[in-house]
C-alpha cells in the first residue's frame, strides 16, 4: 500500500507483523517514505531496523538515499556513507550510484567524484548520475570532459547521457560539441525520442541556430509544450519577438512556463505594455503564475510606473501564497522605487527574511534615484557591516547617490576606493556617474579631465551627461565639444541638436542657434517626440507629444485648452526661450502655451 503514499496505514500493518521482520519488509517501508519525500522517517526506520539487529542489504541504501533532500544529505549523508563501508557495500554499483546522486544533490561534487573515481565505471547509469550532478551544479565543462572519458572507456552512452550533454552544450553555447553529439546520434542510429529531440532543439536555439531548430521541430512526430516553448524562447533570444509570438499563438496548449517565457520576451525588447496585456490573457486562461512570472510583471510595472497594478501583484502574491523568495522581493523593491513609493520599498526590504547583494543594491540605487542620497550611502555602509561584498552595480548606486546629494568629495573617495577596497574595476557606467556628479556640481573642467583619462573610449552616454551639465551651467564651449562627440557616434541624434540649441538660446547666441537649426532641417532630423505614461484603474495610457490617437483625445485637448485660458487669466506668462526646433512653425503658439509643464 505504501506505493500510494498511505504510509500511516502501511506503518500500522507493518507494526502488526510479528518479529523478526525481514530486511525486505524494512526496505519496503524505507522505500515508501522515500517515495513521498519523508527522508527523516526513512532514516528513523533504518535506525529501528539496526536496533532489531537486522542488517541492511544492497537495496537498503539506494532506497534510503533516493528520498533525501539537500538539507538531509548535508546533515546525514557522510555518516550513512560510513555505514555503507561498514556493512561492505562500498563497491556495490547500485549503492555507489545512490551515493553519487546523494552527494550531487547536496552540491558536494568533490565527494561525488571521489565515489565515481573508485567505481568500476562500466555501468552507463553511473556515468549518467555523475554527469547529471555536474549539470545540476552548473559545472558544464566537466560534463563535456566526462563524456570524452566515457567514450574512451568504451561505455556506450544512453539517450539520458546525450540529453545531459546537450543540456550542457546549451548552457555553454557550445555549438561545436552540440553538433558532434547530433552527428553521433545519427551515426549510431539512436532512435530519437521526445526528450532527446527537445534537447537538440534547445541546444540549437541557445546557440542561435533557429533554422536547424525549426527543422527538427517540423520533423517531430510528437510535440509537447516543452517543444513549443523551446522554439518560442529561441526566437526571443534572437530578438525576433514577432516570430516568437506567432509560434506562441499556435501552441495547442500552454503552461505557466510558456506564458512566462513570452511575457519575459516582451520585457527584453522593452514592450512593457504588451507584457501586461499578455499577463491579463494568462489570467483569463486560468493559468496560475509562479514567482518567475511575478518578477517579469513587476519589472514591467516598474518601467511603466504602474503602481496600481504592482500593488495588485503584491496582494496576489500574498493571497495565493506564491513563493515570495528573494527574487520577488528584489523585484518589488525595484518596482516601488521606480514608481516613487519609497516607504513601501523600504517596508518590503525590512520584511524580507533573506537578502542578497542585489537586494542591498536595489535599495541603494532606489534611494539614490529618489533623492535620498545620504540615506543610500548609510545603506551602503550597513551592507558592508552585514559582510555583503558590493559589486559594480552597487557602486553605480553609490556614485549616483553622491551625485543626487551633491556629495562631490565623497563621490571622489568612493570612485578612488572601488578597486583598492573591493576589487571592482570602474567601467564606462562608473565614469558616466563621475561625469554626472562633477557636471551637476559645476566642475565641468574636472569632468572633461575624467573623460580624457578614461581607459576606454567614452560612449554617447558619457558625452550626454557632460552636455546635460553644460545646459545647467551655460558653458557653450564644452557643450559644443560634447555635442560634436555625440554626433560622431550617433549622427541622427535629434535630442543633441535640441539641447545644444537650448543652450544657444539661453546664452543668446542667436546666429549659432539659427545655423544649427538650418543644419538640422537640411539633414531632415527631428527630435523623437516625448511620451508620458499614466495609469488609471490598472490600465496604462501612453501619450505622445502632438498625438491625437487616444480614443478620448477630444476631451483631453478640450481640457488642456481650458487650463491654458485659466492660466492666462491668472496672469501667467510662459518662458518661450527654449521652444523651437522640434516643432513646426504652426505649432509654436500651442507649444508656447504649454512649455511651463515640468518634464
Secondary structure, DSSP 8 states (H G I E B T S, - for coil): -GGGT-HHHHHHHHHHS-SS--HHHHHHHHHHHHHTT-HHHHHHHHHHHHHTT----TTHHHHHHHT--HHHHHHHHHHHHHHHHHTT-TT-HHHHHHHHHHHHHTT-HHHHHHHHHTS----HHHHHHHHHHHHHTT-HHHHHHHHHHHHHTT----HHHHHHHHHHHHHHT-HHHHHHHHHHHHHTT----HHHHHHHHHHHHHTT-HHHHHHHHHH-S---HHHHHHHHHHHHHTT-HHHHHHHHHH-SS--HHHHHHHHHHHHHTT-HHHHHHHHHHHHHTT----HHHHHHHHHHHHHHT-HHHHHHHHHHHHHHT----HHHHHHHHHHHHHTT-HHHHHHHHHH-S---HHHHHHHHHHHHHTT-HHHHHHHHHHHHHTT----HHHHHHHHHHHHHHT-HHHHHHHHHHHHHHH-----HHHHHHHHHHHHHTT-HHHHHHHHHT-SS---HHHHHHHHHHHHHHT-HHHHHHHHHHHHHH-TT-HHHHHHHHHHHHHTT-HHHHHHHHHHHHHHT------EEEEEETTEEEEEETT---STTHHHHHHHHHHHHHHHHHTT-----TT--SSS-GGGHHHHHHHTTS--
